Amino acid sequence: MDIDSNIATMNQLENRYLFSQNKKHQTMNISKLHKRKYGHQGNLIIKDIIKDIFTINFKKLYG
């Protein structure tokens, strides 16, 4: 392995780490917004909505 490929892999790892950190912050911000809007029930409301959508689609498919 030459130096250039080592540097390239290090850059890749760094970018991946920064990307994952950024994703974490984005999801944290979203959940904070929901908590502010709905109190601590925010996540439960989202889960319920997803469950409802799933059951509606399931009933459409399999009646």
PDB file of N, CA, C and O in Angstrom:
ATOM      1  N   MET A   1       0.845  -1.201   0.000  1.00  0.00           N
ATOM      2  CA  MET A   1       0.000   0.000   0.000  1.00  0.00           C
ATOM      3  C   MET A   1       0.877   1.246   0.000  1.00  0.00           C
ATOM      4  O   MET A   1       1.772   1.389   0.832  1.00  0.00           O
ATOM      5  N   ASP A   2       0.612   2.128  -0.926  1.00  0.00           N
ATOM      6  CA  ASP A   2       1.411   3.351  -0.976  1.00  0.00           C
ATOM      7  C   ASP A   2       0.765   4.454  -0.137  1.00  0.00           C
ATOM      8  O   ASP A   2      -0.365   4.319   0.333  1.00  0.00           O
ATOM      9  N   ILE A   3       1.498   5.529   0.035  1.00  0.00           N
ATOM     10  CA  ILE A   3       1.050   6.627   0.907  1.00  0.00           C
ATOM     11  C   ILE A   3      -0.243   7.246   0.387  1.00  0.00           C
ATOM     12  O   ILE A   3      -1.141   7.563   1.167  1.00  0.00           O
ATOM     13  N   ASP A   4      -0.339   7.417  -0.938  1.00  0.00           N
ATOM     14  CA  ASP A   4      -1.523   8.072  -1.507  1.00  0.00           C
ATOM     15  C   ASP A   4      -2.808   7.322  -1.171  1.00  0.00           C
ATOM     16  O   ASP A   4      -3.808   7.939  -0.805  1.00  0.00           O
ATOM     17  N   SER A   5      -2.786   5.992  -1.295  1.00  0.00           N
ATOM     18  CA  SER A   5      -4.001   5.226  -1.017  1.00  0.00           C
ATOM     19  C   SER A   5      -4.333   5.269   0.475  1.00  0.00           C
ATOM     20  O   SER A   5      -5.505   5.261   0.851  1.00  0.00           O
ATOM     21  N   ASN A   6      -3.296   5.314   1.329  1.00  0.00           N
ATOM     22  CA  ASN A   6      -3.533   5.461   2.767  1.00  0.00           C
ATOM     23  C   ASN A   6      -4.231   6.774   3.072  1.00  0.00           C
ATOM     24  O   ASN A   6      -5.193   6.815   3.840  1.00  0.00           O
ATOM     25  N   ILE A   7      -3.746   7.838   2.472  1.00  0.00           N
ATOM     26  CA  ILE A   7      -4.351   9.163   2.682  1.00  0.00           C
ATOM     27  C   ILE A   7      -5.781   9.159   2.176  1.00  0.00           C
ATOM     28  O   ILE A   7      -6.670   9.725   2.813  1.00  0.00           O
ATOM     29  N   ALA A   8      -6.009   8.519   1.024  1.00  0.00           N
ATOM     30  CA  ALA A   8      -7.357   8.467   0.454  1.00  0.00           C
ATOM     31  C   ALA A   8      -8.312   7.749   1.403  1.00  0.00           C
ATOM     32  O   ALA A   8      -9.426   8.220   1.636  1.00  0.00           O
ATOM     33  N   THR A   9      -7.883   6.610   1.952  1.00  0.00           N
ATOM     34  CA  THR A   9      -8.768   5.879   2.862  1.00  0.00           C
ATOM     35  C   THR A   9      -9.006   6.676   4.140  1.00  0.00           C
ATOM     36  O   THR A   9     -10.111   6.659   4.683  1.00  0.00           O
ATOM     37  N   MET A  10      -7.975   7.377   4.626  1.00  0.00           N
ATOM     38  CA  MET A  10      -8.163   8.210   5.813  1.00  0.00           C
ATOM     39  C   MET A  10      -9.191   9.302   5.542  1.00  0.00           C
ATOM     40  O   MET A  10     -10.049   9.573   6.383  1.00  0.00           O
ATOM     41  N   ASN A  11      -9.106   9.927   4.375  1.00  0.00           N
ATOM     42  CA  ASN A  11     -10.065  10.971   4.016  1.00  0.00           C
ATOM     43  C   ASN A  11     -11.474  10.404   3.928  1.00  0.00           C
ATOM     44  O   ASN A  11     -12.435  11.021   4.388  1.00  0.00           O
ATOM     45  N   GLN A  12     -11.585   9.217   3.329  1.00  0.00           N
ATOM     46  CA  GLN A  12     -12.889   8.566   3.222  1.00  0.00           C
ATOM     47  C   GLN A  12     -13.499   8.320   4.599  1.00  0.00           C
ATOM     48  O   GLN A  12     -14.673   8.609   4.830  1.00  0.00           O
ATOM     49  N   LEU A  13     -12.681   7.781   5.514  1.00  0.00           N
ATOM     50  CA  LEU A  13     -13.166   7.494   6.861  1.00  0.00           C
ATOM     51  C   LEU A  13     -13.596   8.776   7.560  1.00  0.00           C
ATOM     52  O   LEU A  13     -14.628   8.819   8.230  1.00  0.00           O
ATOM     53  N   GLU A  14     -12.786   9.823   7.395  1.00  0.00           N
ATOM     54  CA  GLU A  14     -13.100  11.101   8.031  1.00  0.00           C
ATOM     55  C   GLU A  14     -14.420  11.651   7.495  1.00  0.00           C
ATOM     56  O   GLU A  14     -15.264  12.117   8.261  1.00  0.00           O
ATOM     57  N   ASN A  15     -14.591  11.593   6.175  1.00  0.00           N
ATOM     58  CA  ASN A  15     -15.831  12.086   5.566  1.00  0.00           C
ATOM     59  C   ASN A  15     -17.029  11.297   6.065  1.00  0.00           C
ATOM     60  O   ASN A  15     -18.079  11.865   6.365  1.00  0.00           O
ATOM     61  N   ARG A  16     -16.864   9.973   6.153  1.00  0.00           N
ATOM     62  CA  ARG A  16     -17.957   9.117   6.617  1.00  0.00           C
ATOM     63  C   ARG A  16     -18.329   9.472   8.054  1.00  0.00           C
ATOM     64  O   ARG A  16     -19.507   9.535   8.406  1.00  0.00           O
ATOM     65  N   TYR A  17     -17.296   9.704   8.884  1.00  0.00           N
ATOM     66  CA  TYR A  17     -17.544  10.060  10.285  1.00  0.00           C
ATOM     67  C   TYR A  17     -18.285  11.391  10.376  1.00  0.00           C
ATOM     68  O   TYR A  17     -19.269  11.511  11.106  1.00  0.00           O
ATOM     69  N   LEU A  18     -17.809  12.392   9.632  1.00  0.00           N
ATOM     70  CA  LEU A  18     -18.445  13.710   9.657  1.00  0.00           C
ATOM     71  C   LEU A  18     -19.881  13.611   9.178  1.00  0.00           C
ATOM     72  O   LEU A  18     -20.775  14.248   9.734  1.00  0.00           O
ATOM     73  N   PHE A  19     -20.102  12.802   8.135  1.00  0.00           N
ATOM     74  CA  PHE A  19     -21.454  12.627   7.595  1.00  0.00           C
ATOM     75  C   PHE A  19     -22.367  12.019   8.654  1.00  0.00           C
ATOM     76  O   PHE A  19     -23.498  12.469   8.835  1.00  0.00           O
ATOM     77  N   SER A  20     -21.874  10.994   9.355  1.00  0.00           N
ATOM     78  CA  SER A  20     -22.708  10.337  10.365  1.00  0.00           C
ATOM     79  C   SER A  20     -22.995  11.289  11.524  1.00  0.00           C
ATOM     80  O   SER A  20     -24.101  11.293  12.064  1.00  0.00           O
ATOM     81  N   GLN A  21     -22.002  12.098  11.909  1.00  0.00           N
ATOM     82  CA  GLN A  21     -22.212  13.077  12.967  1.00  0.00           C
ATOM     83  C   GLN A  21     -23.291  14.070  12.553  1.00  0.00           C
ATOM     84  O   GLN A  21     -24.176  14.409  13.338  1.00  0.00           O
ATOM     85  N   ASN A  22     -23.205  14.527  11.314  1.00  0.00           N
ATOM     86  CA  ASN A  22     -24.167  15.491  10.786  1.00  0.00           C
ATOM     87  C   ASN A  22     -25.566  14.893  10.807  1.00  0.00           C
ATOM     88  O   ASN A  22     -26.528  15.555  11.195  1.00  0.00           O
ATOM     89  N   LYS A  23     -25.674  13.623  10.382  1.00  0.00           N
ATOM     90  CA  LYS A  23     -26.967  12.926  10.406  1.00  0.00           C
ATOM     91  C   LYS A  23     -27.532  12.897  11.826  1.00  0.00           C
ATOM     92  O   LYS A  23     -28.714  13.165  12.042  1.00  0.00           O
ATOM     93  N   LYS A  24     -26.653  12.562  12.808  1.00  0.00           N
ATOM     94  CA  LYS A  24     -27.098  12.504  14.205  1.00  0.00           C
ATOM     95  C   LYS A  24     -27.681  13.834  14.629  1.00  0.00           C
ATOM     96  O   LYS A  24     -28.746  13.894  15.245  1.00  0.00           O
ATOM     97  N   HIS A  25     -26.965  14.913  14.290  1.00  0.00           N
ATOM     98  CA  HIS A  25     -27.430  16.237  14.696  1.00  0.00           C
ATOM     99  C   HIS A  25     -28.764  16.560  14.043  1.00  0.00           C
ATOM    100  O   HIS A  25     -29.647  17.137  14.677  1.00  0.00           O
ATOM    101  N   GLN A  26     -28.910  16.187  12.772  1.00  0.00           N
ATOM    102  CA  GLN A  26     -30.169  16.448  12.078  1.00  0.00           C
ATOM    103  C   GLN A  26     -31.318  15.731  12.766  1.00  0.00           C
ATOM    104  O   GLN A  26     -32.368  16.325  13.009  1.00  0.00           O
ATOM    105  N   THR A  27     -31.122  14.452  13.083  1.00  0.00           N
ATOM    106  CA  THR A  27     -32.209  13.695  13.715  1.00  0.00           C
ATOM    107  C   THR A  27     -32.496  14.240  15.110  1.00  0.00           C
ATOM    108  O   THR A  27     -33.649  14.289  15.537  1.00  0.00           O
ATOM    109  N   MET A  28     -31.425  14.656  15.832  1.00  0.00           N
ATOM    110  CA  MET A  28     -31.635  15.234  17.150  1.00  0.00           C
ATOM    111  C   MET A  28     -32.465  16.511  17.049  1.00  0.00           C
ATOM    112  O   MET A  28     -33.375  16.738  17.847  1.00  0.00           O
ATOM    113  N   ASN A  29     -32.141  17.340  16.059  1.00  0.00           N
ATOM    114  CA  ASN A  29     -32.884  18.586  15.893  1.00  0.00           C
ATOM    115  C   ASN A  29     -34.343  18.307  15.587  1.00  0.00           C
ATOM    116  O   ASN A  29     -35.229  18.988  16.105  1.00  0.00           O
ATOM    117  N   ILE A  30     -34.600  17.310  14.750  1.00  0.00           N
ATOM    118  CA  ILE A  30     -35.985  16.972  14.401  1.00  0.00           C
ATOM    119  C   ILE A  30     -36.733  16.524  15.650  1.00  0.00           C
ATOM    120  O   ILE A  30     -37.851  16.976  15.896  1.00  0.00           O
ATOM    121  N   SER A  31     -36.127  15.640  16.441  1.00  0.00           N
ATOM    122  CA  SER A  31     -36.831  15.153  17.637  1.00  0.00           C
ATOM    123  C   SER A  31     -37.021  16.282  18.642  1.00  0.00           C
ATOM    124  O   SER A  31     -38.036  16.320  19.339  1.00  0.00           O
ATOM    125  N   LYS A  32     -36.061  17.202  18.730  1.00  0.00           N
ATOM    126  CA  LYS A  32     -36.226  18.354  19.627  1.00  0.00           C
ATOM    127  C   LYS A  32     -37.422  19.187  19.202  1.00  0.00           C
ATOM    128  O   LYS A  32     -38.211  19.627  20.037  1.00  0.00           O
ATOM    129  N   LEU A  33     -37.552  19.402  17.895  1.00  0.00           N
ATOM    130  CA  LEU A  33     -38.685  20.170  17.387  1.00  0.00           C
ATOM    131  C   LEU A  33     -39.996  19.495  17.754  1.00  0.00           C
ATOM    132  O   LEU A  33     -40.942  20.147  18.195  1.00  0.00           O
ATOM    133  N   HIS A  34     -40.042  18.181  17.569  1.00  0.00           N
ATOM    134  CA  HIS A  34     -41.276  17.448  17.869  1.00  0.00           C
ATOM    135  C   HIS A  34     -41.594  17.506  19.356  1.00  0.00           C
ATOM    136  O   HIS A  34     -42.754  17.627  19.750  1.00  0.00           O
ATOM    137  N   LYS A  35     -40.535  17.417  20.189  1.00  0.00           N
ATOM    138  CA  LYS A  35     -40.762  17.488  21.633  1.00  0.00           C
ATOM    139  C   LYS A  35     -41.307  18.861  22.004  1.00  0.00           C
ATOM    140  O   LYS A  35     -42.191  18.982  22.852  1.00  0.00           O
ATOM    141  N   ARG A  36     -40.767  19.899  21.355  1.00  0.00           N
ATOM    142  CA  ARG A  36     -41.237  21.245  21.640  1.00  0.00           C
ATOM    143  C   ARG A  36     -42.699  21.392  21.221  1.00  0.00           C
ATOM    144  O   ARG A  36     -43.485  22.076  21.875  1.00  0.00           O
ATOM    145  N   LYS A  37     -43.043  20.729  20.108  1.00  0.00           N
ATOM    146  CA  LYS A  37     -44.388  20.866  19.550  1.00  0.00           C
ATOM    147  C   LYS A  37     -45.399  20.022  20.327  1.00  0.00           C
ATOM    148  O   LYS A  37     -46.496  20.484  20.641  1.00  0.00           O
ATOM    149  N   TYR A  38     -45.018  18.785  20.631  1.00  0.00           N
ATOM    150  CA  TYR A  38     -45.980  17.838  21.211  1.00  0.00           C
ATOM    151  C   TYR A  38     -45.622  17.407  22.628  1.00  0.00           C
ATOM    152  O   TYR A  38     -46.278  16.526  23.183  1.00  0.00           O
ATOM    153  N   GLY A  39     -44.600  18.007  23.222  1.00  0.00           N
ATOM    154  CA  GLY A  39     -44.105  17.489  24.497  1.00  0.00           C
ATOM    155  C   GLY A  39     -43.388  16.172  24.264  1.00  0.00           C
ATOM    156  O   GLY A  39     -42.923  15.917  23.153  1.00  0.00           O
ATOM    157  N   HIS A  40     -43.287  15.339  25.272  1.00  0.00           N
ATOM    158  CA  HIS A  40     -42.535  14.094  25.128  1.00  0.00           C
ATOM    159  C   HIS A  40     -43.322  13.036  24.375  1.00  0.00           C
ATOM    160  O   HIS A  40     -42.815  11.943  24.124  1.00  0.00           O
ATOM    161  N   GLN A  41     -44.561  13.354  24.010  1.00  0.00           N
ATOM    162  CA  GLN A  41     -45.382  12.404  23.253  1.00  0.00           C
ATOM    163  C   GLN A  41     -45.011  12.422  21.767  1.00  0.00           C
ATOM    164  O   GLN A  41     -45.495  11.591  20.999  1.00  0.00           O
ATOM    165  N   GLY A  42     -44.155  13.366  21.358  1.00  0.00           N
ATOM    166  CA  GLY A  42     -43.837  13.554  19.946  1.00  0.00           C
ATOM    167  C   GLY A  42     -43.475  12.281  19.216  1.00  0.00           C
ATOM    168  O   GLY A  42     -44.028  11.983  18.157  1.00  0.00           O
ATOM    169  N   ASN A  43     -42.526  11.516  19.791  1.00  0.00           N
ATOM    170  CA  ASN A  43     -42.088  10.288  19.138  1.00  0.00           C
ATOM    171  C   ASN A  43     -43.217   9.274  19.033  1.00  0.00           C
ATOM    172  O   ASN A  43     -43.341   8.566  18.034  1.00  0.00           O
ATOM    173  N   LEU A  44     -44.042   9.211  20.080  1.00  0.00           N
ATOM    174  CA  LEU A  44     -45.166   8.267  20.068  1.00  0.00           C
ATOM    175  C   LEU A  44     -46.154   8.636  18.966  1.00  0.00           C
ATOM    176  O   LEU A  44     -46.686   7.763  18.280  1.00  0.00           O
ATOM    177  N   ILE A  45     -46.396   9.945  18.801  1.00  0.00           N
ATOM    178  CA  ILE A  45     -47.318  10.395  17.754  1.00  0.00           C
ATOM    179  C   ILE A  45     -46.797   9.968  16.385  1.00  0.00           C
ATOM    180  O   ILE A  45     -47.552   9.472  15.549  1.00  0.00           O
ATOM    181  N   ILE A  46     -45.487  10.168  16.165  1.00  0.00           N
ATOM    182  CA  ILE A  46     -44.891   9.786  14.880  1.00  0.00           C
ATOM    183  C   ILE A  46     -45.057   8.282  14.659  1.00  0.00           C
ATOM    184  O   ILE A  46     -45.424   7.844  13.569  1.00  0.00           O
ATOM    185  N   LYS A  47     -44.782   7.492  15.709  1.00  0.00           N
ATOM    186  CA  LYS A  47     -44.934   6.031  15.597  1.00  0.00           C
ATOM    187  C   LYS A  47     -46.361   5.661  15.242  1.00  0.00           C
ATOM    188  O   LYS A  47     -46.593   4.790  14.404  1.00  0.00           O
ATOM    189  N   ASP A  48     -47.328   6.330  15.885  1.00  0.00           N
ATOM    190  CA  ASP A  48     -48.738   6.052  15.609  1.00  0.00           C
ATOM    191  C   ASP A  48     -49.087   6.366  14.160  1.00  0.00           C
ATOM    192  O   ASP A  48     -49.793   5.604  13.500  1.00  0.00           O
ATOM    193  N   ILE A  49     -48.576   7.513  13.667  1.00  0.00           N
ATOM    194  CA  ILE A  49     -48.857   7.904  12.282  1.00  0.00           C
ATOM    195  C   ILE A  49     -48.307   6.850  11.326  1.00  0.00           C
ATOM    196  O   ILE A  49     -48.985   6.433  10.387  1.00  0.00           O
ATOM    197  N   ILE A  50     -47.060   6.424  11.579  1.00  0.00           N
ATOM    198  CA  ILE A  50     -46.440   5.416  10.716  1.00  0.00           C
ATOM    199  C   ILE A  50     -47.250   4.127  10.762  1.00  0.00           C
ATOM    200  O   ILE A  50     -47.487   3.495   9.732  1.00  0.00           O
ATOM    201  N   LYS A  51     -47.676   3.739  11.973  1.00  0.00           N
ATOM    202  CA  LYS A  51     -48.467   2.507  12.135  1.00  0.00           C
ATOM    203  C   LYS A  51     -49.780   2.612  11.360  1.00  0.00           C
ATOM    204  O   LYS A  51     -50.193   1.669  10.685  1.00  0.00           O
ATOM    205  N   ASP A  52     -50.434   3.783  11.467  1.00  0.00           N
ATOM    206  CA  ASP A  52     -51.693   3.990  10.745  1.00  0.00           C
ATOM    207  C   ASP A  52     -51.496   3.871   9.249  1.00  0.00           C
ATOM    208  O   ASP A  52     -52.264   3.192   8.567  1.00  0.00           O
ATOM    209  N   ILE A  53     -50.466   4.532   8.737  1.00  0.00           N
ATOM    210  CA  ILE A  53     -50.194   4.480   7.294  1.00  0.00           C
ATOM    211  C   ILE A  53     -49.959   3.041   6.872  1.00  0.00           C
ATOM    212  O   ILE A  53     -50.470   2.589   5.847  1.00  0.00           O
ATOM    213  N   PHE A  54     -49.166   2.314   7.690  1.00  0.00           N
ATOM    214  CA  PHE A  54     -48.859   0.930   7.365  1.00  0.00           C
ATOM    215  C   PHE A  54     -50.122   0.082   7.330  1.00  0.00           C
ATOM    216  O   PHE A  54     -50.317  -0.710   6.408  1.00  0.00           O
ATOM    217  N   THR A  55     -50.988   0.248   8.342  1.00  0.00           N
ATOM    218  CA  THR A  55     -52.205  -0.580   8.395  1.00  0.00           C
ATOM    219  C   THR A  55     -53.138  -0.236   7.241  1.00  0.00           C
ATOM    220  O   THR A  55     -53.770  -1.128   6.675  1.00  0.00           O
ATOM    221  N   ILE A  56     -53.234   1.037   6.886  1.00  0.00           N
ATOM    222  CA  ILE A  56     -54.085   1.428   5.756  1.00  0.00           C
ATOM    223  C   ILE A  56     -53.584   0.767   4.474  1.00  0.00           C
ATOM    224  O   ILE A  56     -54.366   0.185   3.722  1.00  0.00           O
ATOM    225  N   ASN A  57     -52.273   0.860   4.229  1.00  0.00           N
ATOM    226  CA  ASN A  57     -51.704   0.255   3.029  1.00  0.00           C
ATOM    227  C   ASN A  57     -51.871  -1.254   3.045  1.00  0.00           C
ATOM    228  O   ASN A  57     -52.144  -1.871   2.015  1.00  0.00           O
ATOM    229  N   PHE A  58     -51.705  -1.842   4.223  1.00  0.00           N
ATOM    230  CA  PHE A  58     -51.845  -3.290   4.363  1.00  0.00           C
ATOM    231  C   PHE A  58     -53.260  -3.715   4.018  1.00  0.00           C
ATOM    232  O   PHE A  58     -53.464  -4.703   3.314  1.00  0.00           O
ATOM    233  N   LYS A  59     -54.240  -2.964   4.518  1.00  0.00           N
ATOM    234  CA  LYS A  59     -55.647  -3.287   4.231  1.00  0.00           C
ATOM    235  C   LYS A  59     -55.962  -3.104   2.753  1.00  0.00           C
ATOM    236  O   LYS A  59     -56.737  -3.871   2.181  1.00  0.00           O
ATOM    237  N   LYS A  60     -55.355  -2.074   2.125  1.00  0.00           N
ATOM    238  CA  LYS A  60     -55.558  -1.871   0.683  1.00  0.00           C
ATOM    239  C   LYS A  60     -55.032  -3.069  -0.100  1.00  0.00           C
ATOM    240  O   LYS A  60     -55.664  -3.544  -1.044  1.00  0.00           O
ATOM    241  N   LEU A  61     -53.842  -3.553   0.322  1.00  0.00           N
ATOM    242  CA  LEU A  61     -53.219  -4.652  -0.413  1.00  0.00           C
ATOM    243  C   LEU A  61     -53.957  -5.970  -0.193  1.00  0.00           C
ATOM    244  O   LEU A  61     -54.247  -6.696  -1.144  1.00  0.00           O
ATOM    245  N   TYR A  62     -54.257  -6.271   1.076  1.00  0.00           N
ATOM    246  CA  TYR A  62     -54.749  -7.601   1.412  1.00  0.00           C
ATOM    247  C   TYR A  62     -56.212  -7.615   1.847  1.00  0.00           C
ATOM    248  O   TYR A  62     -56.753  -8.662   2.202  1.00  0.00           O
ATOM    249  N   GLY A  63     -56.846  -6.444   1.815  1.00  0.00           N
ATOM    250  CA  GLY A  63     -58.254  -6.267   2.106  1.00  0.00           C
ATOM    251  C   GLY A  63     -58.784  -7.164   3.171  1.00  0.00           C
ATOM    252  O   GLY A  63     -59.969  -7.100   3.500  1.00  0.00           O
TER     253      GLY A  63
END
